[in-house]
Amino acid sequence: MTHTVLVTGVSRHIGARVASVLAADPEIGRVIGVDTAPPPSLSSDGGVPLGRTEFVRVDPRGPDIAKVISAADVDTVVHMSLVSAPPRSGGRALMKEQNVIGTMQLLGACQRSATVRRLVVRSTTAVYGSSPRDPAVFTEDAEPAEPPAHGYAKDACEVEGYVRGFTRRRRDVTVTTLRFANFMGPGVDSPLTRYFTQPVLPTALGFDPRLQFVHEDDAVEVLRRTATEDHPGTFNVAGDGVLLLSQCARRAGLVTVPVPSSAFQLMGELARGAGLVDFSPEQLRLMRHGRVVDTTALAAALGRRPAFSTATAFDDFLRARDIAGGLPAALMDLLTRAVAR
């Protein structure tokens, strides 16, 4: 029986949903959610109801996480607090501290704990990078042709390295690393979903990348299963099938504006600086070269396929969003300047 589960990153949508579903499980005695800020459900912003989840405000970069684990006799940790985009205040430096230093503090606390027996870590398929020399499909043991050199993807590579070190030191702990494709669904707010809410999509001329998504419902179910069952190892998590970027645009009824790669990158940097859409360097590469992963290992471990394919996950996202309307003047101005150069 899983007695006490600690979930990090509960102020964000997927983390809150994971805490909520675990709190609803009568076989789990106690669920503790930690983050640097209260979840929206505990503030005036609404959000995912957390049920009987106990919230504790903790800075992941500090030593307090160890006190929480020790005081509550935590036996299962679900690490969901990796940040995929720089916060508005603090920028990239704070993002790296939260992702890497925060994970190091958490792993240190788990290593010193006498009660922790299971650790689930959210990672990302971005660790494989995006390159024209990539294999058609990445399996979990594949090496990237061009390892990520910056941003969220680089942070995730470092985090996975520290997790492997922890696994070697604490062989009595079941460690599961989940490499998620881009989350998609009605409640997901990410750089990629914000990209698809633009009524006109800038694309890189000459490229039509293959994309994979994982529906938020499937992501939560995988996290629930691995938090309550022993499934050691590293697993890719994505919906079946792929969509080309052009197919995504057609399904959404959006017009694409192909621009030269250099202008596409420049436009991404301008849009990011203006706070319109977060075109991070790794997302710009994804929008050129795409990425596809194999998910048979996870299906074999859990004995189930995802309920949503990549296509139906994207369709569910579209149904929940109103993406009609004119192109924002600020983005049109950036696009015009980028193409002109």
C-alpha positions, -999 to 999 in steps of 0.1 A, spaced: 0 0 0 11 35 -8 8 54 25 21 90 18 27 106 -16 45 139 -21 37 157 -54 59 186 -64 47 213 -89 11 213 -78 5 250 -87 6 240 -124 -22 222 -142 -8 187 -147 7 186 -112 -26 197 -96 -45 170 -116 -20 143 -105 -24 154 -68 -62 154 -72 -64 119 -86 -41 105 -60 -60 122 -32 -92 105 -45 -76 71 -42 -88 54 -10 -58 32 -9 -35 62 -4 -34 75 32 -21 110 26 -12 133 -3 11 163 2 14 189 -26 44 213 -26 52 243 -47 65 278 -44 30 293 -47 -5 280 -38 -24 261 -65 -51 282 -82 -77 261 -65 -65 276 -32 -66 311 -45 -92 333 -62 -83 320 -97 -102 287 -94 -84 257 -109 -83 219 -103 -98 209 -70 -72 192 -49 -95 173 -26 -78 162 5 -43 171 -7 -24 190 19 -5 220 4 29 231 18 47 261 3 83 251 -3 111 266 -23 126 236 -42 160 252 -41 162 252 -3 165 225 24 128 226 35 118 198 12 138 174 33 119 184 64 86 178 47 97 143 35 110 134 69 82 148 90 55 131 69 73 97 64 68 101 27 72 68 8 64 79 -28 76 111 -45 61 124 -78 84 151 -91 64 174 -114 80 208 -109 102 211 -140 95 244 -156 93 244 -195 95 281 -200 113 309 -182 91 328 -157 84 364 -164 104 375 -134 138 358 -130 141 346 -165 163 317 -177 185 318 -146 156 312 -122 142 285 -145 175 266 -143 177 270 -106 142 256 -102 147 227 -125 182 216 -117 190 229 -83 155 221 -71 158 185 -84 192 181 -67 177 192 -34 148 168 -38 170 139 -47 193 146 -18 163 146 6 151 113 -9 186 98 -6 187 106 31 151 94 37 146 60 53 110 58 41 110 68 4 105 36 -17 93 50 -50 103 80 -71 85 92 -103 102 120 -123 85 139 -151 109 145 -180 105 153 -216 111 139 -251 130 172 -257 160 154 -243 164 138 -277 167 172 -294 156 180 -329 180 176 -358 179 167 -395 202 137 -386 177 122 -361 164 87 -365 128 83 -377 117 72 -343 135 75 -309 136 46 -285 145 51 -249 181 40 -254 187 62 -285 213 90 -283 205 124 -298 223 134 -329 227 168 -315 223 169 -277 203 199 -264 225 228 -255 201 252 -239 168 258 -222 143 233 -208 157 204 -229 192 209 -214 178 212 -179 159 179 -184 191 162 -196 209 173 -164 180 163 -143 180 128 -158 217 125 -151 212 133 -114 183 108 -113 205 80 -128 230 88 -101 203 85 -74 192 52 -89 227 38 -85 230 50 -49 195 39 -38 188 6 -54 161 -1 -29 140 28 -44 119 21 -76 127 50 -99 105 58 -130 115 85 -155 87 95 -178 97 114 -210 65 131 -221 58 144 -255 41 179 -256 10 179 -234 -22 187 -252 -57 191 -240 -84 216 -228 -65 227 -197 -30 228 -210 -12 262 -213 22 258 -228 44 275 -254 31 250 -280 -6 254 -272 -1 292 -273 15 288 -307 -16 270 -320 -39 297 -306 -25 322 -331 -50 326 -360 -21 326 -384 8 303 -380 43 313 -390 62 282 -402 98 276 -414 99 276 -452 106 241 -466 99 222 -434 68 202 -423 78 186 -390 62 155 -376 48 161 -341 35 140 -313 12 150 -284 1 133 -252 -34 141 -239 -34 155 -204 -58 127 -193 -34 100 -205 -5 118 -189 -23 119 -155 -32 82 -158 4 72 -165 15 93 -135 -11 77 -113 -1 42 -123 36 48 -118 30 65 -85 10 35 -72 28 6 -89 64 -4 -94 75 3 -130 113 10 -129 130 24 -159 128 52 -184 97 54 -207 86 76 -236 50 88 -232 30 100 -263 -2 94 -281 -2 69 -310 5 82 -344 19 116 -356 6 148 -372 25 170 -396 25 207 -387 6 213 -419 -21 188 -408 -24 205 -375 -30 238 -393 -56 223 -416 -74 206 -386 -75 240 -368 -86 259 -399 -55 281 -396 -35 298 -424 2 292 -424 28 318 -434 60 301 -444 91 323 -439 128 315 -445 145 297 -416 166 326 -406 136 349 -406 116 323 -387 143 322 -360 145 360 -359 107 363 -356 107 338 -328 133 358 -309 113 390 -314 81 374 -303 97 359 -273 112 392 -263 79 410 -267 62 384 -245 37 373 -273 46 337 -279 75 318 -262 95 307 -293 123 291 -273 154 278 -293 143 242 -287 108 249 -299 121 266 -330 142 235 -338 111 213 -332 91 235 -356 117 227 -383 128 191 -377 100 176 -355 104 146 -332 88 111 -329 93 86 -301 85 49 -297 61 41 -269 59 3 -270 80 -1 -238 54 19 -217 25 1 -233 41 -33 -224 48 -21 -188 13 -8 -181 -6 -32 -203 -26 -4 -220 -23 21 -249 -32 57 -245 -69 66 -248 -61 95 -271 -40 93 -302 -19 123 -312 -46 134 -336 -75 130 -311 -56 148 -284 -51 177 -307 -87 177 -318 -98 178 -281 -76 208 -276 -91 225 -306 -127 219 -294 -119 235 -261 -102 266 -275 -115 296 -295 -88 303 -320 -108 323 -345 -102 360 -351 -78 384 -367 -40 382 -363 -29 404 -334 -14 436 -347 17 432 -326 24 398 -340 17 409 -376 42 437 -371 68 413 -360 61 389 -388 63 417 -414 96 429 -400 110 394 -400 100 386 -436 113 420 -447 148 411 -434 
